């Protein structure tokens, strides 16, 4: 048999987990035949992965933004923090404005702005005159064969586009 090159495949973590679960089953004697059918568990894993992808991407672009501004006023740099020191949420902060990304449920990730005056608002959308919602919700959609996609207003979301949109809006709103 030829050597398998895992770099040829996008996501191989599931097969590693499957093999490790079987080894654990053999060692412990505890058999779990239906775990792969547990939608709540799949949503839990997917939402954690989604929030982590968002955080990683935001951190990357914030670092670049701050680097490009480095020879200017450093007090205007963007900072990223975990809110409750968990993997459920994080916050971007600059000039008294916060962008909050929070996993509210296994199938809902909310994104919204919080001003120092306590006002909560969402990013502006091109098809709206004003932000009519206090926050935006990105919701999980479970499809055939347990595929989970993340959607905003029913439309599929791409992490790169989402981060670009919200970071741009955050920079524009916090520059005031």
Helices and strands as residue ranges (DSSP letters): G 6-8, H 13-28, G 35-37, H 39-68, G 74-76, E 79-81, E 89-94, E 97-105, E 108-115, E 120-121, E 136-142, G 144-146, E 148-152, E 155-156, H 159-174
